[in-house]
Amino acid sequence: MPPRLILIPLLVPALGALALFLLLGWRWDALFVSLATLTGSALTLVVGRDTLKRQLLSLAREVRTRAEGNPTTGHPKSRERADERLEEVASLQGAIDSLHQQLTARNAGLNQEARTLIAVLDGMAEGLWVTDVQGTVVRHNDALRDMLQTAGAIVGQRPLALVRNEALNDAVTRACREGASTRLELTLEGLFHRTLAIRVTPLGGDLPGSAAVFHDVTELRHLEKVRKDFVANVSHELRTPITAIRGYAETLQSGALGDAVMAPKMVDIIHRQSERLSELVEDLLELSRLESREVKLNVVDVPLSVAASRAAEVVRHKAQGKKITVELDVPSALVGRGDERGLEQVLLNLLDNAVKYTPEGGRVKVTGSLEDGRCVVHVRDTGVGIEPRHLARIFERFYRVDKGRSRDMGGTGLGLSIVKHLMSAMGGEVRVESQPNEGSVFTIFLPAAVPTAARAG
Protein backbone atom coordinates (compact mmCIF):
# COMPACT_ATOMS: atom_id res chain seq x y z
CA MET A 1 0.00 0.00 0.00
CA PRO A 2 1.45 3.51 -0.84
CA PRO A 3 2.78 5.40 2.26
CA ARG A 4 0.45 8.36 1.73
CA LEU A 5 -2.60 6.10 2.11
CA ILE A 6 -1.28 5.15 5.59
CA LEU A 7 -0.05 8.61 6.77
CA ILE A 8 -3.12 10.58 5.80
CA PRO A 9 -5.57 8.64 8.08
CA LEU A 10 -3.00 8.87 10.93
CA LEU A 11 -2.10 12.57 10.68
CA VAL A 12 -5.45 14.15 9.86
CA PRO A 13 -7.12 13.45 13.30
CA ALA A 14 -3.93 14.44 15.22
CA LEU A 15 -3.45 17.66 13.28
CA GLY A 16 -7.07 18.50 13.69
CA ALA A 17 -6.85 18.07 17.48
CA LEU A 18 -3.57 20.07 17.58
CA ALA A 19 -5.11 22.96 15.67
CA LEU A 20 -8.20 23.02 17.89
CA PHE A 21 -6.25 23.10 21.14
CA LEU A 22 -3.88 25.78 19.85
CA LEU A 23 -6.83 27.97 18.97
CA LEU A 24 -8.07 27.53 22.52
CA GLY A 25 -4.64 28.50 23.88
CA TRP A 26 -3.79 25.11 25.36
CA ARG A 27 -0.36 24.67 23.93
CA TRP A 28 1.13 21.82 26.03
CA ASP A 29 -2.20 20.12 26.34
CA ALA A 30 -2.55 20.38 22.56
CA LEU A 31 0.70 18.51 22.12
CA PHE A 32 -0.31 15.64 24.44
CA VAL A 33 -3.78 15.38 22.94
CA SER A 34 -2.33 15.33 19.44
CA LEU A 35 0.06 12.53 20.40
CA ALA A 36 -2.76 10.57 22.02
CA THR A 37 -4.96 11.06 19.00
CA LEU A 38 -2.13 9.99 16.70
CA THR A 39 -1.52 6.85 18.79
CA GLY A 40 -5.22 5.98 18.84
CA SER A 41 -5.52 6.49 15.12
CA ALA A 42 -2.47 4.30 14.55
CA LEU A 43 -3.89 1.54 16.75
CA THR A 44 -7.30 1.80 15.07
CA LEU A 45 -5.72 1.74 11.61
CA VAL A 46 -3.59 -1.30 12.44
CA VAL A 47 -6.53 -3.22 13.90
CA GLY A 48 -8.90 -2.21 11.07
CA ARG A 49 -6.28 -2.94 8.43
CA ASP A 50 -5.61 -6.41 9.91
CA THR A 51 -9.33 -7.20 10.07
CA LEU A 52 -9.84 -6.00 6.47
CA LYS A 53 -6.82 -7.97 5.30
CA ARG A 54 -8.02 -11.13 7.02
CA GLN A 55 -11.53 -10.85 5.58
CA LEU A 56 -10.23 -10.05 2.11
CA LEU A 57 -7.91 -13.06 2.23
CA SER A 58 -10.82 -15.23 3.34
CA LEU A 59 -12.93 -13.82 0.51
CA ALA A 60 -10.12 -14.43 -1.95
CA ARG A 61 -9.91 -18.08 -0.84
CA GLU A 62 -13.66 -18.49 -1.36
CA VAL A 63 -13.51 -16.98 -4.84
CA ARG A 64 -10.55 -19.20 -5.75
CA THR A 65 -12.34 -22.29 -4.42
CA ARG A 66 -15.47 -21.48 -6.40
CA ALA A 67 -13.43 -20.82 -9.52
CA GLU A 68 -11.98 -24.31 -9.17
CA GLY A 69 -15.50 -25.77 -9.01
CA ASN A 70 -15.38 -26.81 -5.34
CA PRO A 71 -18.23 -26.04 -2.92
CA THR A 72 -17.59 -23.55 -0.09
CA THR A 73 -20.60 -24.32 2.10
CA GLY A 74 -20.15 -26.76 4.90
CA HIS A 75 -16.74 -25.34 5.88
CA PRO A 76 -17.46 -22.67 8.61
CA LYS A 77 -13.81 -22.27 9.57
CA SER A 78 -12.99 -20.99 6.10
CA ARG A 79 -15.47 -18.10 6.40
CA GLU A 80 -15.87 -15.17 8.81
CA ARG A 81 -19.11 -14.85 10.75
CA ALA A 82 -21.61 -12.56 9.04
CA ASP A 83 -21.94 -10.24 12.07
CA GLU A 84 -18.14 -9.74 12.24
CA ARG A 85 -17.78 -8.94 8.56
CA LEU A 86 -17.05 -5.33 7.56
CA GLU A 87 -19.88 -3.67 5.68
CA GLU A 88 -17.75 -3.08 2.61
CA VAL A 89 -16.51 -6.68 2.60
CA ALA A 90 -20.07 -7.94 3.12
CA SER A 91 -21.22 -5.87 0.16
CA LEU A 92 -18.38 -7.24 -1.96
CA GLN A 93 -19.25 -10.78 -0.77
CA GLY A 94 -22.86 -10.31 -1.87
CA ALA A 95 -21.78 -9.07 -5.30
CA ILE A 96 -19.46 -12.05 -5.70
CA ASP A 97 -22.22 -14.47 -4.57
CA SER A 98 -24.64 -12.98 -7.10
CA LEU A 99 -22.06 -13.15 -9.87
CA HIS A 100 -21.21 -16.74 -8.93
CA GLN A 101 -24.88 -17.78 -9.06
CA GLN A 102 -25.30 -16.19 -12.47
CA LEU A 103 -22.15 -17.82 -13.81
CA THR A 104 -23.17 -21.20 -12.33
CA ALA A 105 -26.60 -21.02 -14.00
CA ARG A 106 -25.05 -19.95 -17.28
CA ASN A 107 -22.43 -22.73 -17.15
CA ALA A 108 -25.15 -25.29 -16.38
CA GLY A 109 -27.08 -24.12 -19.42
CA LEU A 110 -24.00 -24.25 -21.62
CA ASN A 111 -23.11 -27.73 -20.34
CA GLN A 112 -26.62 -28.95 -21.10
CA GLU A 113 -26.49 -27.47 -24.59
CA ALA A 114 -23.09 -29.08 -25.18
CA ARG A 115 -24.35 -32.49 -24.00
CA THR A 116 -27.42 -32.17 -26.22
CA LEU A 117 -25.27 -31.21 -29.21
CA ILE A 118 -22.93 -34.16 -28.63
CA ALA A 119 -25.88 -36.55 -28.32
CA VAL A 120 -27.41 -35.24 -31.55
CA LEU A 121 -24.12 -35.45 -33.48
CA ASP A 122 -23.30 -38.95 -32.24
CA GLY A 123 -26.86 -40.08 -32.99
CA MET A 124 -26.62 -39.03 -36.65
CA ALA A 125 -26.42 -41.71 -39.31
CA GLU A 126 -24.34 -39.33 -41.41
CA GLY A 127 -20.68 -38.75 -40.67
CA LEU A 128 -19.54 -35.25 -39.73
CA TRP A 129 -16.28 -33.45 -39.16
CA VAL A 130 -15.45 -29.82 -38.36
CA THR A 131 -12.09 -28.25 -39.20
CA ASP A 132 -10.32 -25.08 -38.15
CA VAL A 133 -9.26 -22.41 -40.62
CA GLN A 134 -6.13 -24.41 -41.55
CA GLY A 135 -8.27 -27.43 -42.47
CA THR A 136 -7.30 -29.55 -39.45
CA VAL A 137 -10.11 -31.66 -37.99
CA VAL A 138 -11.09 -30.38 -34.53
CA ARG A 139 -14.31 -32.36 -33.99
CA HIS A 140 -16.19 -35.35 -35.43
CA ASN A 141 -19.06 -37.70 -34.56
CA ASP A 142 -19.12 -41.46 -34.02
CA ALA A 143 -20.59 -42.31 -37.44
CA LEU A 144 -17.59 -40.83 -39.26
CA ARG A 145 -15.18 -43.36 -37.77
CA ASP A 146 -17.24 -46.26 -39.13
CA MET A 147 -17.54 -44.64 -42.56
CA LEU A 148 -13.82 -43.98 -42.86
CA GLN A 149 -13.01 -47.45 -41.47
CA THR A 150 -10.26 -46.10 -39.24
CA ALA A 151 -9.29 -46.93 -35.67
CA GLY A 152 -6.73 -44.14 -35.29
CA ALA A 153 -7.18 -40.57 -34.08
CA ILE A 154 -9.22 -38.27 -36.32
CA VAL A 155 -8.94 -35.02 -34.37
CA GLY A 156 -5.74 -33.19 -35.30
CA GLN A 157 -5.51 -34.84 -38.73
CA ARG A 158 -5.68 -33.16 -42.13
CA PRO A 159 -8.26 -34.39 -44.67
CA LEU A 160 -5.62 -35.87 -46.94
CA ALA A 161 -4.25 -37.99 -44.09
CA LEU A 162 -7.71 -39.45 -43.41
CA VAL A 163 -8.97 -39.86 -46.97
CA ARG A 164 -6.52 -40.17 -49.84
CA ASN A 165 -8.53 -37.96 -52.17
CA GLU A 166 -7.26 -34.68 -53.60
CA ALA A 167 -10.75 -33.47 -54.50
CA LEU A 168 -11.93 -33.66 -50.87
CA ASN A 169 -8.77 -31.92 -49.62
CA ASP A 170 -9.24 -29.14 -52.20
CA ALA A 171 -12.91 -28.75 -51.21
CA VAL A 172 -11.95 -28.26 -47.54
CA THR A 173 -9.27 -25.74 -48.51
CA ARG A 174 -11.73 -23.73 -50.64
CA ALA A 175 -14.32 -23.75 -47.85
CA CYS A 176 -11.78 -22.46 -45.31
CA ARG A 177 -10.14 -19.82 -47.50
CA GLU A 178 -12.81 -18.77 -50.00
CA GLY A 179 -16.06 -19.69 -48.24
CA ALA A 180 -17.09 -21.94 -51.14
CA SER A 181 -19.35 -25.00 -50.78
CA THR A 182 -18.67 -28.21 -52.70
CA ARG A 183 -20.53 -31.47 -53.37
CA LEU A 184 -18.59 -34.57 -54.37
CA GLU A 185 -18.82 -38.34 -54.36
CA LEU A 186 -15.95 -40.73 -53.76
CA THR A 187 -15.40 -44.44 -53.36
CA LEU A 188 -13.38 -45.88 -50.49
CA GLU A 189 -11.54 -49.09 -51.18
CA GLY A 190 -10.93 -51.27 -48.16
CA LEU A 191 -12.30 -54.20 -46.26
CA PHE A 192 -15.80 -52.94 -47.07
CA HIS A 193 -16.36 -51.10 -50.31
CA ARG A 194 -18.13 -47.79 -49.63
CA THR A 195 -19.45 -44.94 -51.75
CA LEU A 196 -19.78 -41.62 -49.92
CA ALA A 197 -21.61 -38.47 -51.00
CA ILE A 198 -19.96 -35.49 -49.27
CA ARG A 199 -20.98 -31.86 -48.86
CA VAL A 200 -18.26 -29.46 -47.67
CA THR A 201 -19.33 -25.97 -46.47
CA PRO A 202 -17.77 -23.07 -44.57
CA LEU A 203 -18.95 -22.75 -40.96
CA GLY A 204 -20.46 -19.35 -41.68
CA GLY A 205 -20.89 -16.25 -39.55
CA ASP A 206 -17.79 -15.22 -37.64
CA LEU A 207 -16.64 -18.82 -37.16
CA PRO A 208 -13.52 -19.78 -39.12
CA GLY A 209 -13.15 -23.24 -40.61
CA SER A 210 -15.36 -25.71 -42.45
CA ALA A 211 -17.75 -28.61 -41.93
CA ALA A 212 -18.19 -31.75 -44.04
CA VAL A 213 -21.20 -34.10 -43.95
CA PHE A 214 -20.70 -37.67 -45.23
CA HIS A 215 -23.65 -39.71 -46.55
CA ASP A 216 -23.16 -43.44 -47.15
CA VAL A 217 -24.84 -44.08 -50.53
CA THR A 218 -23.29 -47.51 -51.12
CA GLU A 219 -26.61 -49.35 -50.97
CA LEU A 220 -28.34 -46.68 -53.05
CA ARG A 221 -25.75 -46.93 -55.83
CA HIS A 222 -25.96 -50.73 -55.68
CA LEU A 223 -29.75 -50.59 -56.05
CA GLU A 224 -29.41 -48.18 -58.96
CA LYS A 225 -27.02 -50.58 -60.68
CA VAL A 226 -29.33 -53.52 -60.01
CA ARG A 227 -32.25 -51.56 -61.44
CA LYS A 228 -30.31 -50.58 -64.55
CA ASP A 229 -29.06 -54.13 -65.05
CA PHE A 230 -32.55 -55.49 -64.54
CA VAL A 231 -34.08 -53.12 -67.10
CA ALA A 232 -31.30 -53.92 -69.56
CA ASN A 233 -31.69 -57.68 -69.05
CA VAL A 234 -35.47 -57.62 -69.32
CA SER A 235 -35.27 -55.51 -72.47
CA HIS A 236 -32.76 -57.94 -73.97
CA GLU A 237 -34.78 -61.02 -73.02
CA LEU A 238 -38.00 -59.54 -74.39
CA ARG A 239 -36.35 -58.33 -77.58
CA THR A 240 -35.42 -61.85 -78.79
CA PRO A 241 -38.92 -63.42 -78.88
CA ILE A 242 -40.58 -60.17 -79.96
CA THR A 243 -38.15 -59.78 -82.85
CA ALA A 244 -38.78 -63.39 -83.94
CA ILE A 245 -42.55 -63.04 -83.72
CA ARG A 246 -42.57 -59.75 -85.59
CA GLY A 247 -40.16 -60.96 -88.29
CA TYR A 248 -42.06 -64.15 -89.07
CA ALA A 249 -45.42 -62.35 -88.91
CA GLU A 250 -44.20 -59.78 -91.43
CA THR A 251 -42.89 -62.59 -93.65
CA LEU A 252 -46.29 -64.28 -93.56
CA GLN A 253 -48.00 -60.98 -94.38
CA SER A 254 -45.66 -60.49 -97.33
CA GLY A 255 -46.98 -63.59 -99.08
CA ALA A 256 -45.48 -66.57 -97.28
CA LEU A 257 -48.89 -67.32 -95.75
CA GLY A 258 -49.76 -69.20 -98.92
CA ASP A 259 -46.60 -71.33 -98.83
CA ALA A 260 -47.81 -74.76 -97.74
CA VAL A 261 -44.31 -75.80 -96.59
CA MET A 262 -42.92 -72.68 -94.91
CA ALA A 263 -46.09 -71.19 -93.46
CA PRO A 264 -46.70 -73.95 -90.86
CA LYS A 265 -43.03 -73.78 -89.77
CA MET A 266 -43.23 -70.03 -89.32
CA VAL A 267 -46.48 -70.30 -87.38
CA ASP A 268 -44.88 -72.94 -85.16
CA ILE A 269 -41.88 -70.65 -84.48
CA ILE A 270 -44.24 -67.76 -83.65
CA HIS A 271 -46.12 -70.04 -81.26
CA ARG A 272 -42.95 -71.21 -79.50
CA GLN A 273 -41.63 -67.65 -79.16
CA SER A 274 -44.98 -66.47 -77.78
CA GLU A 275 -44.82 -69.27 -75.20
CA ARG A 276 -41.31 -68.20 -74.28
CA LEU A 277 -42.52 -64.63 -73.94
CA SER A 278 -45.40 -65.76 -71.76
CA GLU A 279 -43.06 -67.80 -69.53
CA LEU A 280 -40.75 -64.82 -69.14
CA VAL A 281 -43.61 -62.53 -68.14
CA GLU A 282 -44.95 -65.10 -65.67
CA ASP A 283 -41.52 -65.59 -64.12
CA LEU A 284 -41.07 -61.84 -63.83
CA LEU A 285 -44.43 -61.46 -62.10
CA GLU A 286 -43.70 -64.39 -59.79
CA LEU A 287 -40.30 -62.98 -58.85
CA SER A 288 -41.79 -59.54 -58.28
CA ARG A 289 -44.45 -60.97 -55.96
CA LEU A 290 -41.84 -62.93 -54.02
CA GLU A 291 -39.53 -59.94 -53.59
CA SER A 292 -42.39 -57.69 -52.47
CA ARG A 293 -43.69 -60.45 -50.14
CA GLU A 294 -47.10 -60.37 -51.82
CA VAL A 295 -47.15 -64.17 -52.12
CA LYS A 296 -49.03 -65.71 -49.20
CA LEU A 297 -47.46 -69.10 -48.54
CA ASN A 298 -49.49 -71.83 -46.89
CA VAL A 299 -46.90 -73.59 -44.72
CA VAL A 300 -47.94 -77.18 -44.02
CA ASP A 301 -46.34 -80.61 -43.64
CA VAL A 302 -45.21 -81.68 -47.12
CA PRO A 303 -44.07 -85.27 -47.90
CA LEU A 304 -40.94 -84.58 -49.93
CA SER A 305 -41.13 -87.88 -51.80
CA VAL A 306 -44.52 -86.84 -53.22
CA ALA A 307 -43.27 -83.37 -54.17
CA ALA A 308 -40.19 -84.84 -55.89
CA SER A 309 -42.31 -87.41 -57.74
CA ARG A 310 -44.67 -84.76 -59.11
CA ALA A 311 -41.78 -82.55 -60.26
CA ALA A 312 -40.03 -85.52 -61.92
CA GLU A 313 -43.21 -86.47 -63.78
CA VAL A 314 -43.30 -83.03 -65.43
CA VAL A 315 -39.72 -83.27 -66.79
CA ARG A 316 -39.81 -87.01 -67.59
CA HIS A 317 -40.89 -86.49 -71.21
CA LYS A 318 -38.05 -84.03 -71.84
CA ALA A 319 -35.59 -86.42 -70.14
CA GLN A 320 -36.75 -89.37 -72.25
CA GLY A 321 -36.20 -87.30 -75.40
CA LYS A 322 -32.52 -86.96 -74.39
CA LYS A 323 -32.30 -90.51 -73.02
CA ILE A 324 -31.57 -89.15 -69.53
CA THR A 325 -32.37 -91.34 -66.54
CA VAL A 326 -34.20 -89.63 -63.67
CA GLU A 327 -33.86 -91.47 -60.35
CA LEU A 328 -35.71 -90.72 -57.11
CA ASP A 329 -34.45 -91.83 -53.71
CA VAL A 330 -36.43 -89.77 -51.21
CA PRO A 331 -37.76 -91.61 -48.13
CA SER A 332 -41.53 -91.54 -47.78
CA ALA A 333 -41.12 -90.66 -44.10
CA LEU A 334 -39.19 -87.45 -44.92
CA VAL A 335 -41.67 -84.63 -44.24
CA GLY A 336 -40.76 -80.96 -44.33
CA ARG A 337 -42.51 -77.74 -43.39
CA GLY A 338 -43.21 -75.55 -46.41
CA ASP A 339 -45.66 -74.43 -49.06
CA GLU A 340 -46.67 -77.43 -51.15
CA ARG A 341 -47.00 -75.57 -54.43
CA GLY A 342 -43.83 -73.54 -53.79
CA LEU A 343 -41.80 -76.64 -52.92
CA GLU A 344 -42.94 -78.44 -56.07
CA GLN A 345 -41.94 -75.38 -58.10
CA VAL A 346 -38.48 -75.37 -56.49
CA LEU A 347 -37.88 -79.05 -57.30
CA LEU A 348 -39.32 -78.61 -60.80
CA ASN A 349 -36.97 -75.71 -61.58
CA LEU A 350 -33.95 -77.66 -60.28
CA LEU A 351 -34.88 -80.82 -62.20
CA ASP A 352 -35.64 -78.88 -65.37
CA ASN A 353 -32.20 -77.23 -65.21
CA ALA A 354 -30.52 -80.58 -64.51
CA VAL A 355 -32.15 -82.19 -67.56
CA LYS A 356 -31.52 -79.12 -69.68
CA TYR A 357 -27.77 -79.02 -69.05
CA THR A 358 -27.11 -82.77 -68.94
CA PRO A 359 -25.87 -84.26 -72.23
CA GLU A 360 -27.77 -87.07 -73.92
CA GLY A 361 -27.53 -90.38 -72.09
CA GLY A 362 -26.75 -88.75 -68.73
CA ARG A 363 -28.35 -89.20 -65.34
CA VAL A 364 -30.23 -87.04 -62.82
CA LYS A 365 -30.75 -88.30 -59.28
CA VAL A 366 -32.82 -86.85 -56.42
CA THR A 367 -31.96 -87.98 -52.88
CA GLY A 368 -33.33 -86.91 -49.52
CA SER A 369 -32.40 -87.32 -45.86
CA LEU A 370 -32.78 -85.81 -42.41
CA GLU A 371 -29.65 -84.01 -41.18
CA ASP A 372 -29.33 -82.01 -37.94
CA GLY A 373 -33.09 -81.64 -37.65
CA ARG A 374 -33.52 -80.35 -41.21
CA CYS A 375 -34.79 -81.99 -44.36
CA VAL A 376 -32.08 -82.08 -47.04
CA VAL A 377 -32.77 -82.82 -50.71
CA HIS A 378 -29.94 -83.15 -53.27
CA VAL A 379 -30.50 -82.84 -57.04
CA ARG A 380 -27.42 -84.33 -58.79
CA ASP A 381 -26.72 -84.40 -62.49
CA THR A 382 -23.93 -85.54 -64.79
CA GLY A 383 -24.08 -82.38 -66.85
CA VAL A 384 -21.52 -79.87 -68.06
CA GLY A 385 -20.97 -78.37 -64.61
CA ILE A 386 -20.26 -74.79 -63.60
CA GLU A 387 -16.94 -73.02 -63.19
CA PRO A 388 -16.21 -71.86 -59.63
CA ARG A 389 -16.16 -68.18 -60.63
CA HIS A 390 -19.85 -68.35 -61.54
CA LEU A 391 -21.12 -70.07 -58.39
CA ALA A 392 -21.40 -66.91 -56.27
CA ARG A 393 -23.76 -65.30 -58.83
CA ILE A 394 -25.68 -68.31 -60.07
CA PHE A 395 -28.86 -67.29 -58.17
CA GLU A 396 -28.95 -63.72 -59.51
CA ARG A 397 -31.70 -62.66 -61.87
CA PHE A 398 -30.84 -63.23 -65.55
CA TYR A 399 -27.34 -64.41 -64.70
CA ARG A 400 -26.24 -67.01 -67.24
CA VAL A 401 -23.07 -69.08 -67.23
CA ASP A 402 -23.23 -69.51 -71.02
CA LYS A 403 -25.60 -66.86 -72.37
CA GLY A 404 -25.82 -68.18 -75.91
CA ARG A 405 -26.41 -71.81 -74.92
CA SER A 406 -28.94 -70.87 -72.22
CA ARG A 407 -31.08 -68.87 -74.62
CA ASP A 408 -30.93 -71.64 -77.21
CA MET A 409 -32.29 -74.02 -74.58
CA GLY A 410 -35.20 -71.72 -73.88
CA GLY A 411 -34.46 -70.62 -70.30
CA THR A 412 -35.66 -67.27 -68.94
CA GLY A 413 -32.70 -66.82 -66.59
CA LEU A 414 -35.03 -66.39 -63.60
CA GLY A 415 -35.56 -69.99 -62.46
CA LEU A 416 -32.77 -70.18 -59.88
CA SER A 417 -33.56 -66.71 -58.56
CA ILE A 418 -37.16 -67.85 -57.96
CA VAL A 419 -35.82 -70.97 -56.21
CA LYS A 420 -33.72 -68.85 -53.86
CA HIS A 421 -36.61 -66.50 -52.97
CA LEU A 422 -39.07 -69.35 -52.43
CA MET A 423 -36.70 -71.23 -50.15
CA SER A 424 -36.01 -68.06 -48.16
CA ALA A 425 -39.74 -67.40 -47.80
CA MET A 426 -40.23 -70.95 -46.44
CA GLY A 427 -37.42 -70.57 -43.90
CA GLY A 428 -34.98 -72.71 -45.88
CA GLU A 429 -32.01 -72.20 -48.15
CA VAL A 430 -30.44 -73.49 -51.35
CA ARG A 431 -26.76 -74.20 -52.13
CA VAL A 432 -24.79 -75.39 -55.13
CA GLU A 433 -21.60 -77.39 -55.65
CA SER A 434 -20.18 -77.94 -59.09
CA GLN A 435 -17.07 -78.53 -61.18
CA PRO A 436 -16.72 -78.19 -64.96
CA ASN A 437 -17.48 -81.47 -66.78
CA GLU A 438 -18.25 -83.22 -63.48
CA GLY A 439 -21.89 -82.22 -63.05
CA SER A 440 -23.63 -80.16 -60.38
CA VAL A 441 -25.35 -80.75 -57.06
CA PHE A 442 -28.10 -78.37 -55.96
CA THR A 443 -29.13 -78.86 -52.33
CA ILE A 444 -32.19 -77.45 -50.56
CA PHE A 445 -32.56 -77.30 -46.79
CA LEU A 446 -36.03 -77.16 -45.24
CA PRO A 447 -37.34 -77.22 -41.66
CA ALA A 448 -38.46 -80.72 -40.71
CA ALA A 449 -42.06 -81.31 -39.67
CA VAL A 450 -42.68 -81.79 -35.96
CA PRO A 451 -43.99 -85.29 -35.18
CA THR A 452 -47.67 -85.39 -34.23
CA ALA A 453 -47.00 -86.80 -30.75
CA ALA A 454 -44.45 -84.11 -29.96
CA ARG A 455 -46.78 -81.42 -31.31
CA ALA A 456 -49.63 -82.69 -29.12
CA GLY A 457 -47.37 -82.78 -26.07
Order of alpha helices (4+ residues) and beta strands (2+ residues): alpha-alpha-alpha-beta-beta-alpha-alpha-alpha-beta-beta-beta-alpha-alpha-beta-alpha-beta-beta-alpha-beta-beta-alpha-alpha-alpha-beta-beta-alpha
